[in-house]
């Protein structure tokens, strides 16, 4: 057999194995799609169930926040559960939780039942956000890890857009909000089925004392390419750190800078206001001068489309130009557009042309988020932590993310009533300036490094 034939066969095996990794990332990313769908669907559904259940503004804020409280709880415990039972097993359970919450919301006969359903869905969102990025990062090769982990954020944006389109489709149907919530059962079933056929993370298997099984899976997903070297790095990393991580390890001096980066980005991703747009976009658009419910939802779908497209752009760039340049550029765009958005509400009653200035500002703001804090936060917290505490620390960061989300969502409508739209969006702009400074001085570049190399960087 000639050298050319051997080389061709090796390339074919590696290509097949990479396709397997990408397939694994796509199916795991369905957890992100459910995350996005159940995050976005509330924005349109609230226009209708608020009337059916006669909810006050504060009660509506609580209904939106119910999912966020559940998400914070799910994220807090998700890391430890993923370490105990495995990433794959927990993601299958997460899919079942999503399905149960969707059914309960769709069949809700009172605001209390709907609240409980949103809490259950929130738990699924929290488990997904703390586990999916870790799973994808642990099965992906270093040179593709950026865009494969970013599939999670892409799936979130697709889920949000899908929710907006479903909201629009059922906007004129009696009790249509029940279908809006209930249809997420379909992707939940696909998610569970897909994860059933996918492998466990080889890094988790090494940690659990199953090196032979881990090596076999690693060979399968790498096509035999440099498996010995990567497997050795995994074992050395675990040996250096000890076998088991504890909560106390999160305060280890070598880990504190990485912990600060994850928590800081988690908070800044939310206090810069992105989810006020996701949850309340139709209300914001109506306030800007587009009054009909269906028109506001359709305009919101356009915003969701921008979110998806710019996330794809980010995925294409993230392993080419790096994390930091995208992060700094995108946050700068968020600062500028929040300033313009506040001005649009300040200059008039936001009718006519100024209504479209507000809408376009929101679109550019979302585009800036989609190339920066959106995907890069989830990518970095899946990359920068040592193996023995990766899931737990990612869970801590996700918990701060959802906790901040909860605070922002509970206060947005209240802030609009108290200080007006202009000052509210300018306040988020001030936080965005803080996010840029934080990222410039503290966030490292991780492009092209293995997870073990990043771990060694923090130890130094």
ChimeraX attribute file (.defattr): number of C-alpha atoms within 10 A of each C-alpha:
attribute: neighborCount
match mode: 1-to-1
recipient: residues
	/A:1	5
	/A:2	7
	/A:3	8
	/A:4	9
	/A:5	10
	/A:6	11
	/A:7	11
	/A:8	12
	/A:9	12
	/A:10	15
	/A:11	14
	/A:12	13
	/A:13	18
	/A:14	19
	/A:15	15
	/A:16	16
	/A:17	20
	/A:18	19
	/A:19	14
	/A:20	19
	/A:21	22
	/A:22	21
	/A:23	15
	/A:24	22
	/A:25	26
	/A:26	20
	/A:27	24
	/A:28	29
	/A:29	27
	/A:30	28
	/A:31	33
	/A:32	28
	/A:33	31
	/A:34	30
	/A:35	29
	/A:36	25
	/A:37	28
	/A:38	28
	/A:39	25
	/A:40	27
	/A:41	25
	/A:42	25
	/A:43	24
	/A:44	30
	/A:45	25
	/A:46	22
	/A:47	19
	/A:48	18
	/A:49	20
	/A:50	16
	/A:51	10
	/A:52	12
	/A:53	13
	/A:54	12
	/A:55	16
	/A:56	11
	/A:57	12
	/A:58	13
	/A:59	14
	/A:60	20
	/A:61	20
	/A:62	18
	/A:63	23
	/A:64	23
	/A:65	24
	/A:66	23
	/A:67	27
	/A:68	30
	/A:69	24
	/A:70	26
	/A:71	33
	/A:72	29
	/A:73	22
	/A:74	29
	/A:75	34
	/A:76	25
	/A:77	19
	/A:78	32
	/A:79	28
	/A:80	22
	/A:81	20
	/A:82	23
	/A:83	21
	/A:84	13
	/A:85	12
	/A:86	19
	/A:87	26
	/A:88	22
	/A:89	17
	/A:90	22
	/A:91	25
	/A:92	20
	/A:93	15
	/A:94	26
	/A:95	27
	/A:96	18
	/A:97	20
	/A:98	29
	/A:99	23
	/A:100	18
	/A:101	25
	/A:102	28
	/A:103	19
	/A:104	21
	/A:105	26
	/A:106	21
	/A:107	15
	/A:108	16
	/A:109	11
	/A:110	12
	/A:111	19
	/A:112	12
	/A:113	15
	/A:114	21
	/A:115	20
	/A:116	19
	/A:117	26
	/A:118	30
	/A:119	25
	/A:120	26
	/A:121	32
	/A:122	30
	/A:123	29
	/A:124	32
	/A:125	33
	/A:126	31
	/A:127	32
	/A:128	32
	/A:129	30
	/A:130	34
	/A:131	32
	/A:132	25
	/A:133	29
	/A:134	26
	/A:135	27
	/A:136	29
	/A:137	26
	/A:138	21
	/A:139	25
	/A:140	25
	/A:141	20
	/A:142	17
	/A:143	14
	/A:144	19
	/A:145	26
	/A:146	31
	/A:147	27
	/A:148	28
	/A:149	32
	/A:150	29
	/A:151	28
	/A:152	30
	/A:153	32
	/A:154	29
	/A:155	25
	/A:156	29
	/A:157	32
	/A:158	25
	/A:159	28
	/A:160	32
	/A:161	27
	/A:162	21
	/A:163	30
	/A:164	31
	/A:165	21
	/A:166	23
	/A:167	28
	/A:168	24
	/A:169	16
	/A:170	18
	/A:171	20
	/A:172	13
	/A:173	10
	/A:174	9
	/A:175	15
	/A:176	20
	/A:177	24
	/A:178	20
	/A:179	20
	/A:180	27
	/A:181	26
	/A:182	20
	/A:183	17
	/A:184	24
	/A:185	20
	/A:186	12
	/A:187	19
	/A:188	24
	/A:189	15
	/A:190	14
	/A:191	26
	/A:192	23
	/A:193	14
	/A:194	17
	/A:195	23
	/A:196	14
	/A:197	11
	/A:198	16
	/A:199	18
	/A:200	20
	/A:201	21
	/A:202	25
	/A:203	23
	/A:204	24
	/A:205	17
	/A:206	19
	/A:207	20
	/A:208	16
	/A:209	11
	/A:210	13
	/A:211	17
	/A:212	12
	/A:213	14
	/A:214	22
	/A:215	20
	/A:216	14
	/A:217	19
	/A:218	25
	/A:219	19
	/A:220	20
	/A:221	27
	/A:222	24
	/A:223	20
	/A:224	16
	/A:225	17
	/A:226	11
	/A:227	17
	/A:228	13
	/A:229	9
	/A:230	17
	/A:231	19
	/A:232	11
	/A:233	16
	/A:234	20
	/A:235	16
	/A:236	13
	/A:237	20
	/A:238	19
	/A:239	12
	/A:240	11
	/A:241	15
	/A:242	11
	/A:243	14
	/A:244	13
	/A:245	19
	/A:246	12
	/A:247	12
	/A:248	7
	/A:249	17
	/A:250	19
	/A:251	12
	/A:252	11
	/A:253	12
	/A:254	16
	/A:255	19
	/A:256	14
	/A:257	15
	/A:258	24
	/A:259	21
	/A:260	14
	/A:261	20
	/A:262	26
	/A:263	21
	/A:264	20
	/A:265	25
	/A:266	25
	/A:267	21
	/A:268	25
	/A:269	26
	/A:270	26
	/A:271	24
	/A:272	28
	/A:273	24
	/A:274	23
	/A:275	19
	/A:276	22
	/A:277	22
	/A:278	23
	/A:279	21
	/A:280	22
	/A:281	25
	/A:282	28
	/A:283	22
	/A:284	20
	/A:285	25
	/A:286	19
	/A:287	18
	/A:288	25
	/A:289	19
	/A:290	22
	/A:291	13
	/A:292	12
	/A:293	19
	/A:294	18
	/A:295	15
	/A:296	22
	/A:297	28
	/A:298	19
	/A:299	20
	/A:300	29
	/A:301	23
	/A:302	15
	/A:303	25
	/A:304	26
	/A:305	21
	/A:306	22
	/A:307	28
	/A:308	23
	/A:309	16
	/A:310	21
	/A:311	30
	/A:312	20
	/A:313	13
	/A:314	30
	/A:315	23
	/A:316	14
	/A:317	17
	/A:318	26
	/A:319	19
	/A:320	14
	/A:321	12
	/A:322	16
	/A:323	26
	/A:324	19
	/A:325	14
	/A:326	21
	/A:327	27
	/A:328	20
	/A:329	15
	/A:330	24
	/A:331	28
	/A:332	20
	/A:333	20
	/A:334	29
	/A:335	24
	/A:336	18
	/A:337	24
	/A:338	27
	/A:339	20
	/A:340	22
	/A:341	24
	/A:342	22
	/A:343	20
	/A:344	24
	/A:345	22
	/A:346	15
	/A:347	10
	/A:348	12
	/A:349	13
	/A:350	21
	/A:351	16
	/A:352	12
	/A:353	11
	/A:354	20
	/A:355	22
	/A:356	17
	/A:357	19
	/A:358	25
	/A:359	23
	/A:360	16
	/A:361	21
	/A:362	25
	/A:363	21
	/A:364	21
	/A:365	28
	/A:366	28
	/A:367	26
	/A:368	29
	/A:369	27
	/A:370	30
	/A:371	28
	/A:372	28
	/A:373	27
	/A:374	26
	/A:375	27
	/A:376	28
	/A:377	25
	/A:378	25
	/A:379	27
	/A:380	24
	/A:381	28
	/A:382	29
	/A:383	27
	/A:384	26
	/A:385	24
	/A:386	24
	/A:387	25
	/A:388	23
	/A:389	21
	/A:390	23
	/A:391	30
	/A:392	28
	/A:393	31
	/A:394	30
	/A:395	31
	/A:396	26
	/A:397	28
	/A:398	34
	/A:399	28
	/A:400	22
	/A:401	28
	/A:402	31
	/A:403	23
	/A:404	20
	/A:405	27
	/A:406	24
	/A:407	15
	/A:408	21
	/A:409	25
	/A:410	22
	/A:411	14
	/A:412	20
	/A:413	21
	/A:414	15
	/A:415	15
	/A:416	14
	/A:417	11
	/A:418	11
	/A:419	10
	/A:420	15
	/A:421	23
	/A:422	19
	/A:423	18
	/A:424	20
	/A:425	26
	/A:426	21
	/A:427	17
	/A:428	23
	/A:429	26
	/A:430	15
	/A:431	19
	/A:432	25
	/A:433	18
	/A:434	16
	/A:435	24
	/A:436	19
	/A:437	13
	/A:438	16
	/A:439	20
	/A:440	14
	/A:441	8
	/A:442	13
	/A:443	20
	/A:444	16
	/A:445	13
	/A:446	21
	/A:447	20
	/A:448	17
	/A:449	16
	/A:450	19
	/A:451	24
	/A:452	20
	/A:453	16
	/A:454	19
	/A:455	20
	/A:456	14
	/A:457	14
	/A:458	16
	/A:459	11
	/A:460	6
